[in-house]
């Protein structure tokens, strides 16, 4: 259980680092090949679906957005975690 929590924390922190890297790259390189390379992403998951049961209506969905910056952020967070646990 403890390992699953640590892996989840590393993925979440790494994704946040990746989003930060992506924003910094967008500021430094507003147009061009580098910006388009880092902004290219792959969306995967379940698209939002609405369920209507007459009494209650709810929407379910979960979409993950992967790009180069988020993958690098997760990798960097894993390296930092490995150094801290050592």
N, C-alpha and C positions, 0 to 999 in steps of 0.2 A: 504494500500500500504506500509506503514511504517513497519508494522508487517511482511509482506512477505519479505521485504529486510532484516530485522533483522534475521529472520529464515534462509534465504539463507546464510547470513554472518556466523551465528553460525555453519551451516552444513559445509561450506567451511573451516572455521578455525578449526573445530573439525576434519575434514578429514585430514588436514595438520598435526595436532597434532598426529593423529593416524599413519600417515606415519612415522613421527619422532619417535614415540614409537616403531614401527615395526623395524626400522633401528637400534635403540639402542638395542633392544632385539636380533637382528641378530648378533650384535657385541659381546654382553655379552654371548650369548649361540649359538655359531656357528653351533653346531650339537646337535641332541637329540630331546626328546619329546617336550620340551618347544618351541623350534624353529619351529618344525613342527606344533604345535598347533596354534601359532600366524601367521604362513604363510599360513594356510589353508584359502582359500577364496572362495566366491561365486560370479560368474560373471553373471550379468543380464543386459538386455538392448537390443538394436538393433545392430546386427552385421553390419559391414560396407558393404554397397551396392553401386555398381557403376551404375550410370544412364548415358547412352550415347544417346544424341539427334542429332548426326552427326555434329552439329555446336559446341556444348559444351558438355563436359563430366565432371561429378562431382561425388564425393563419399559422401554418407551420412551414419552416424553411431554414436551411443552413447552407451557406455558400462560402467556400474558401477561395481566396484570391492569392495565387502564388506569383511572385516575380523574382527577378535576380536579387534585388535588394533584400527581400524578406528571407530568401534562402541563405544569403550571406550573413544576415543578422542572426538567424538561428544557429548557424555554424559558429559565429563569434561568441554567442551566449553559451554554447556547449563548451567551447574552449575555456572561457572564463570560469564556468562552473567546475570543469575538471581541475583547473588550477586552484580554485578555492577549496575543493573537497580534499585535495591531495594532502 
